[in-house]
Structure formats: structure tokens, C-alpha cells
């Protein structure tokens, strides 16, 4: 596994956000972004679920953005409640989940992530 695969990447600067977004867009990988806040209880509930998804789907890119650190990114993607999860492919929004809905998030990641490669 390459660095970043199977783990959540925290974006704390605009540079890191733009770099990770570009990497995912260039590779056509699914990008799943968790918009969170340190003061948000439902966000803390979803954090381990998001991390588990990242481990199960190493072919996707999982990013975490604190809306208080990067308000411009939250505004750009029209995030109005936390937690919010957006799913991007090729730099374009394909779906979103608003709120702490484990099943909705898992189902959408399964829907858009590439199937695991099974070796014979």
C-alpha cells in the first residue's frame, strides 16, 4: 500500500486540500470527504466508521476537513451541517450524505468505489 492508502488524510491547509483533490481527480479515484468539527458530537460518532471505511476501501481517497480550519472549502462545497460527507469522482460531486448516517455513507461508498481486485 502506498502512503495514504487505507487511511484518512487530514487536510489542515488549502495547499494540502488542493493537492489531495488534484491527486484523486487525476487518478479518477473515488474521493470521500468528511466535513467535521471538533465540537460536533455526531462527527465524533462517525469518525471511527469513516476510518474503518478507509481501511476497507484502499482504492478510494478519504479526506477529513475541519470546517473551522478550512471554512472556504466547506463553503465551496455548500456544507451547512456536520457531519457532511461528499463523494467526488473526477473532481465532480457524485453524491453526499448529511448527518451521522452510517448506513447511508457505507452504501454510497460501496456504490461508487471500485470493486476490490481479486487475484487468482
C-alpha positions in Angstrom: 0.0 0.0 0.0 1.2 3.5 -0.8 1.2 6.3 1.7 -2.3 7.4 2.3 -3.9 4.2 1.1 -6.2 2.7 3.7 -6.1 5.7 6.0 -7.8 9.0 6.5 -5.8 12.1 5.3 -6.4 15.2 7.4 -6.4 18.4 5.3 -5.3 21.3 7.5 -4.3 23.8 4.8 -5.6 24.9 1.5 -2.4 23.5 -0.1 -3.0 20.0 1.3 -6.7 20.1 0.3 -5.9 21.2 -3.3 -3.1 18.7 -3.6 -5.2 15.7 -2.4 -8.2 16.8 -4.5 -6.0 17.0 -7.6 -4.4 13.6 -7.0 -7.8 12.0 -6.8 -9.2 13.8 -9.7 -6.2 12.9 -11.9 -6.4 9.3 -11.0 -10.3 9.1 -11.3 -10.4 7.5 -7.8 -13.4 8.0 -5.6 -12.7 10.8 -3.1 -14.8 10.7 0.1 -14.6 13.9 2.2 -15.7 14.1 5.8 -16.6 17.7 6.8 -16.3 17.7 10.5 -15.8 20.0 13.6 -14.0 19.3 16.9 -17.1 20.4 18.8 -19.5 18.2 16.9 -20.8 15.1 18.8 -22.2 13.2 15.8 -18.9 13.9 14.0 -17.0 12.0 16.8 -19.5 9.2 16.4 -18.8 8.9 12.7 -15.0 9.2 12.9 -14.3 5.5 13.6 -16.8 4.4 11.0 -15.0 6.7 8.4 -11.6 5.3 9.4 -12.9 1.7 9.1 -14.2 2.5 5.6 -10.8 3.9 4.6 -9.2 0.6 5.7 -11.8 -1.4 3.8 -11.5 0.7 0.6 -7.8 1.4 0.0 -8.6 2.2 -3.7 -10.5 5.3 -2.6 -9.1 8.5 -1.1 -10.6 9.5 2.3 -10.1 13.1 3.4 -11.1 14.9 6.6 -11.7 18.6 6.7 -12.4 20.6 9.8 -14.9 23.3 8.8 -13.4 25.7 11.4 -9.9 25.3 9.9 -10.9 25.5 6.2 -14.2 27.4 6.1 -13.6 28.3 2.4 -13.6 24.6 1.4 -16.8 24.0 3.4 -18.4 27.0 1.7 -17.2 25.9 -1.8 -19.0 22.5 -1.3 -22.1 24.1 0.3 -21.6 22.3 3.6 -24.3 23.5 6.0 -24.4 20.8 8.7 -21.9 18.5 10.3 -21.0 15.9 9.7 -21.4 16.1 5.9 -19.8 13.7 3.6 -19.3 14.4 -0.1 -18.3 11.8 -2.7 -16.3 13.0 -5.8 -15.2 11.3 -8.9 -13.1 13.0 -11.5 -13.3 16.2 -9.4 -17.1 16.3 -9.7 -19.7 15.8 -6.9 -21.5 12.4 -7.4 -23.3 12.2 -4.0 -23.5 13.5 -0.5 -24.6 12.4 3.0 -25.6 14.9 5.6 -25.7 13.8 9.2 -24.5 10.8 11.1 -26.0 8.1 9.0 -23.6 5.1 9.0 -25.7 3.0 6.6 -26.1 5.8 4.0 -22.4 6.5 4.0 -21.4 2.8 3.8 -23.9 2.2 1.0 -22.7 5.2 -1.1 -19.0 4.3 -0.7 -19.8 0.8 -1.8 -21.8 2.1 -4.8 -19.1 4.4 -6.1 -15.8 2.7 -5.0 -14.1 0.4 -7.4 -14.7 -3.2 -6.6 -11.7 -4.9 -4.9 -9.3 -6.7 -7.3 -9.4 -10.4 -6.6 -6.2 -12.2 -7.5 -6.4 -15.9 -8.5 
